[in-house]
Amino acid sequence: MLLALLLTLTLPATGRSAAPSDTVSCVAAARFLRTDRQMIAEVERDTIDDWRTQRRVAGCRITAAGGTAIGVNREAVLLYERVRAVGWVRTPDPRDSPNEGSLRFRWEQADCLFNINAEALLGTDAESRVNERLRLPEGQTRYQVFVMCLPAMPAAPR
């Protein structure tokens, strides 16, 4: 039973099985990273201390690794352009990650904060697993994407 649950969380979404309710906010973002960006992505449950809503919220996180031949900075611009092109919109009053290059987008009933890095920075088991599974073609360098998703909610008053 535990193995089946772990496989559900780590295998690409195929549309044949539903995500556990506490990872449903990550389904669209994980699909985007796996299909559009051709990344290795792993979804896990998480509790998010959301500064936008000023609440601790049950949500999920995606740890992903991919390859780029154009450099991480240009890849980041391309990723955010593609996020918008496929239909994600900026979360109303997004309050992105303070002092960082993260951007918050909304897809249907999920808000997801996307963060792109040149290397693994979190030291998590998920980073190790996606990096081990990634096979880079010659001429590409690895980059990381970390996404935190939670149900869409109004922002707390400022």
Salt bridges, closest charged atoms under 4 A:
ASP22 OD2 - ARG45 NE 2.54
ASP36 OD1 - ARG37 NH1 2.94
ASP36 OD2 - ARG82 NH2 2.47
GLU42 OE2 - ARG129 NH2 2.31
GLU44 OE1 - ARG61 NE 3.14
GLU44 OE2 - ARG129 NH2 3.66
ASP46 OD2 - ARG61 NH1 3.66
ASP50 OD1 - ARG104 NH2 2.83
GLU75 OE2 - ARG37 NH2 2.85
ASP93 OD2 - ARG95 NH2 2.92
ASP93 OD1 - ARG158 NH2 3.05
ASP96 OD2 - ARG90 NH2 2.62
ASP111 OD2 - ARG52 NH1 3.60
ASP111 OD1 - ARG106 NE 2.55
